Amino acid sequence: MLTPRTQRPQRRAISNAGKAFKLRKIPKVYFAFLVELSERKRGGVRKIYFVQKLIFNFCALIFVLSSSTACFAGEADVLAVKIQKTGEQTFNFTVTVKHGDEGWDHYANQWEVLGNDGAVLGTRVLYHPHVGEQPFTRSLSGVKIPEGVSTVTVRARDSVHGYGGKEMRVELKD
C-alpha cells in the first residue's frame, strides 16, 4: 500500500524464519523513494528492511574504519643500528626504523640515542611520513658520547603512540 510522501509508513511485522521483526518508522525525507520503489516491486516490506539494514551496516563500517586508524599502524620499531666513529668521542649513527606509517596523522617522526643513564645524546627528527618506504634508514652525524659510556640505546617514536616500540642496545666499539 502506497502512502503519501508527507506521511510516514506504518509499522508492519514481517516473519523471517519464524521470528517476527517490526520495522522502524522510516524517515519520510531520507527513505521516501525506497518506500515507493519497494512497494511497487516484489517483496515490498522486506526490501525496505534489507535496504535499511544495508545502509546502517555500511555507515557503521565507515565509522569504525575512519575512527580507528590510529590502532592499525602500531609503534615504531628500531630494526638495525650501524655506528661509525668519526673522532674523539664523536660517532655517526645509521638507524633503520619500521612503522606502518599511514600519512601525516600517524607516522614515525623521530629516533633518539640514549646514554646508560637515559640521557638523550642525539635526536634525529623525521619530518614526513614514509608510507611507501618501509622499513627506512636515516643517519645522524656528530653525536658526542661522554667518556665512560660503552653502550647506548636507540629508540624510535611515532606521532600517536610516542615511544614504546622495539629498542636496540648497541655497544660502542673503538
C-alpha positions as CSV (number, residue, x, y, z in Angstrom):
1,M,0.0,0.0,0.0
2,L,1.5,3.4,-1.0
3,T,1.3,6.2,1.4
4,P,1.7,9.9,0.5
5,R,5.2,11.3,0.9
6,T,4.1,13.5,3.7
7,Q,3.2,10.6,5.9
8,R,5.4,8.0,7.4
9,P,4.8,4.4,6.5
10,Q,3.0,2.4,9.2
11,R,4.8,-0.3,11.2
12,R,4.5,-3.7,9.7
13,A,5.5,-7.0,11.1
14,I,7.3,-9.5,8.9
15,S,8.2,-13.0,9.5
16,N,11.7,-14.3,8.9
17,A,12.3,-18.0,9.8
18,G,9.6,-18.0,12.4
19,K,10.7,-14.7,14.1
20,A,8.7,-11.6,13.9
21,F,10.5,-8.3,13.2
22,K,8.9,-4.9,13.4
23,L,10.1,-2.3,11.1
24,R,11.1,1.0,12.5
25,K,9.3,4.0,11.1
26,I,11.2,5.2,8.0
27,P,12.0,8.9,7.9
28,K,10.0,10.5,5.2
29,V,12.7,12.6,3.7
30,Y,15.5,10.0,3.6
31,F,13.7,6.9,2.5
32,A,10.6,8.1,0.7
33,F,12.0,6.9,-2.6
34,L,12.7,3.5,-1.2
35,V,9.2,3.1,0.1
36,E,7.7,3.9,-3.3
37,L,10.1,1.6,-5.2
38,S,9.8,-1.3,-2.8
39,E,6.0,-1.1,-2.6
40,R,5.8,-1.2,-6.4
41,K,8.1,-4.2,-6.8
42,R,8.2,-7.6,-5.2
43,G,8.6,-8.1,-1.5
44,G,7.8,-4.5,-0.5
45,V,8.4,-4.5,3.2
46,R,11.2,-7.0,3.2
47,K,13.1,-4.9,0.6
48,I,12.7,-1.8,2.8
49,Y,14.1,-3.8,5.8
50,F,17.0,-5.1,3.8
51,V,17.9,-1.6,2.4
52,Q,17.7,-0.1,5.9
53,K,20.0,-2.8,7.3
54,L,22.4,-2.5,4.4
55,I,22.7,1.3,4.8
56,F,23.1,1.0,8.6
57,N,25.8,-1.6,8.3
58,F,27.7,0.4,5.7
59,C,27.6,3.6,7.8
60,A,28.8,1.6,10.9
61,L,31.7,0.1,8.9
62,I,32.8,3.5,7.6
63,F,32.6,5.0,11.1
64,V,34.7,2.1,12.6
65,L,37.3,2.3,9.9
66,S,37.7,6.1,10.0
67,S,37.8,6.4,13.8
68,S,40.3,3.6,14.5
69,T,43.1,4.2,12.0
70,A,45.5,5.0,14.8
71,C,45.3,1.5,16.0
72,F,46.5,-0.1,12.8
73,A,50.0,1.3,12.5
74,G,51.3,0.3,15.9
75,E,54.5,1.6,17.4
76,A,57.8,2.5,15.7
77,D,60.5,-0.3,16.0
78,V,64.2,0.1,15.6
79,L,65.4,-2.8,13.3
80,A,69.1,-2.1,12.9
81,V,71.8,0.3,14.1
82,K,75.3,1.0,12.5
83,I,77.8,3.1,14.3
84,Q,80.9,4.7,12.9
85,K,83.5,6.5,15.0
86,T,84.4,9.8,13.4
87,G,86.5,11.5,16.0
88,E,87.4,11.6,19.7
89,Q,84.1,10.5,21.4
90,T,82.1,11.5,18.2
91,F,80.0,9.0,16.3
92,N,77.7,8.8,13.3
93,F,74.6,6.6,13.7
94,T,72.7,5.0,10.8
95,V,69.3,3.6,12.0
96,T,66.7,1.5,10.3
97,V,63.1,2.1,11.6
98,K,59.9,0.2,10.7
99,H,56.5,1.6,11.3
100,G,53.2,1.3,9.5
101,D,53.0,5.0,8.5
102,E,49.5,5.9,7.4
103,G,50.1,9.6,6.5
104,W,50.6,12.9,8.2
105,D,48.3,11.9,11.2
106,H,50.3,8.8,12.2
107,Y,53.9,8.3,11.2
108,A,57.3,7.6,12.8
109,N,58.6,11.1,13.5
110,Q,61.8,10.7,15.5
111,W,64.5,8.5,16.8
112,E,67.0,9.1,19.7
113,V,70.3,7.9,21.0
114,L,70.3,7.5,24.8
115,G,73.2,7.0,27.2
116,N,73.4,4.5,30.1
117,D,71.6,6.8,32.4
118,G,68.8,7.6,30.0
119,A,70.1,11.0,29.0
120,V,69.4,11.9,25.3
121,L,72.7,12.2,23.4
122,G,71.3,12.7,20.0
123,T,67.9,13.1,18.2
124,R,67.0,12.6,14.5
125,V,63.7,14.3,13.7
126,L,61.8,12.7,10.7
127,Y,59.8,15.5,9.1
128,H,57.5,13.5,6.9
129,P,55.8,10.1,6.7
130,H,57.4,7.2,4.9
131,V,54.2,5.4,3.7
132,G,55.6,3.6,0.7
133,E,59.1,3.2,2.1
134,Q,59.2,0.6,4.9
135,P,61.5,0.0,6.6
136,F,63.5,3.1,6.1
137,T,67.1,4.1,7.1
138,R,68.2,7.6,8.2
139,S,71.5,8.9,9.6
140,L,72.6,11.3,12.3
141,S,76.2,12.7,12.3
142,G,78.3,14.2,15.0
143,V,76.8,12.6,18.1
144,K,79.0,13.3,21.1
145,I,79.2,10.4,23.6
146,P,80.6,11.2,27.0
147,E,83.6,9.3,28.3
148,G,82.7,6.2,30.3
149,V,79.7,5.4,28.2
150,S,80.2,2.0,26.5
151,T,76.7,1.2,25.3
152,V,73.8,3.3,24.0
153,T,70.1,2.6,23.4
154,V,68.4,3.7,20.2
155,R,64.6,4.1,20.3
156,A,62.1,5.4,17.8
157,R,58.8,7.2,18.4
158,D,55.7,7.9,16.3
159,S,53.2,10.8,16.3
160,V,50.4,8.9,18.0
161,H,51.9,6.3,20.5
162,G,55.1,8.1,21.3
163,Y,57.9,5.7,22.4
164,G,57.2,2.1,23.1
165,G,58.3,0.0,20.2
166,K,61.4,-2.2,19.9
167,E,64.6,-0.5,21.1
168,M,68.2,-1.6,20.4
169,R,71.0,-1.5,22.8
170,V,74.3,-1.2,21.0
171,E,77.9,-1.4,22.2
172,L,80.3,1.3,21.2
173,K,83.5,0.0,19.6
174,D,86.7,1.8,19.2
